[in-house]
Amino acid sequence: MNAFNRLLTSAAIGLAVAVSAGSATFAETPANMLVIAHRIDDITTLDPAESFEFAGSDVSRNIYQKLVNFDPNDLEAGYQPEIAESWDVGEDGATITFTIRDDLTFHSGNPVRPEDVVFSLRRAVILNKTPSFILTQFGFTAENVEETITSDGNTVTITTDKPYATSFVLNCLTATIGGIVDMETVMANEVDGDMGNTWLKTNSAGSGAYKLVNWRPNESVTLESNPDFYLGAPAMERVVVRHVIESASQRLLLERGDIDIARNLNPEDVAGASSVDGVKIVDELKGRLMYVSLNQKHPELSKPEVRQAFKYLVDYEGMKNSFLNGQYTIHQNFLPQTYLGASDEAPFTLDIERARELLASAGVEGLEIEVGVREAQERIEIAQSLQNALAQVGVTMNITVGTAKQILSRYRARELDVYLGAWGPDYPDPQTNAGTFAYNPDNSDEAQATGLLAWRNSWDTGGLTEKVEAAVTENDRDARAQMYEEIQAQFRETSPFVVMFQQIEQSAMQDNVTDFSTGQAITAASYWQVTK
């Protein structure tokens, strides 16, 4: 048995034991409790200043309020007032002043004050964790936040380093890092000047619809409703998200009534569950993209012909019509459909001969590389498909499967030859993806710009960084859209990224569950509106 098969076998055995042990004590869900089966092994922290993974954003959205946020019942309306009841843009175009509501409280009972907003935003900049670039791209630094993020009476003012489209700034504040924390509670739990970061990894200090009961890594997250939530007490008094990797296990739990929602069913199990009485399937086009990236530190993978060859070694149609059926659509650009400037151009198809010619022109033969993949069924199958295609052109690709934390840690450290994974937007503005796929102002190891995918792959972007900087300050909507389309055209042809698919999330649920949404393009679920 090879190492790859041993990894899969041990994971399957461990899962079977976990499901068996969990289901033995699990009853049919109560009317006031929402139970979800979901892969949550990517959660590494619940501190909103640090959290940067898919499952963590679900938790954060329900715990923390933000200056502006999205109404889950009208996502197309864009950002709406939340902690801020209104805002004004200064004549200089770089100053935004928010008027703060005076009727909000944190879970601790402390009032939500302008001082808490200022503390939270400054704290995110000062801690400088992975998602900090969402704020620091506006010129905020640990040295200047006392002057650029301030409060006066019931207002908060932020001053960016130059004028940006107001929608861009506000969209960024809807990201997880924009979550406002209770300053008094957080600082009461500070250790060695960490501004409460260690404590907030596993605790909460928000004002949202739910508060954290506990998070058990690779097991579960439990939330308890906030009866004083400003929109009213949620109908679901408790939400439990159980970590269940295997699609078949999620389906079994759903059909037995042990869970209300299964979020990671493969197409076969979706089809099976849809024929069960009392179960329904809800489809949502997500902003999440599935991609492969090549480390440009690798002497062979950095060759332009090799980058291009990989784009002809993906069986886009074959995968979409088999094990990804109904759950992904072919998409070859870094902006998801529905975003300003999105492109539907998809010039690449599986073409073994074309790939072989490109590799030969680059002088590449007998190449052996490693790909890192999270232990998720569809990602492993994509890796196997790519492995088979590469073998046909003489390239050996060894698959390393691990937990999300294991694989992401190596990816962010620039250690993997190839990474196969997913990326979801942090806010509904084209800069969210342009600013990470095609932006890398400092490609040095010392920069440690782990939030930028271009940096993770050691790619200097070939001039796209400057084009992204120009696009983000363009106020004319049509002109800005055209700029992003042009950036993506160059990106498709030259980048070390092979963007393959855009996700269609299929959630299987009991038919008495209403108003559950995974957030569409903003990729974060809202539990407070759910009823049963």
Order of alpha helices (4+ residues) and beta strands (2+ residues): alpha-beta-alpha-beta-beta-beta-beta-alpha-alpha-alpha-beta-beta-alpha-alpha-alpha-beta-beta-beta-alpha-beta-alpha-beta-alpha-alpha-beta-alpha-beta-alpha-beta-alpha-beta-alpha-alpha-alpha-alpha-beta
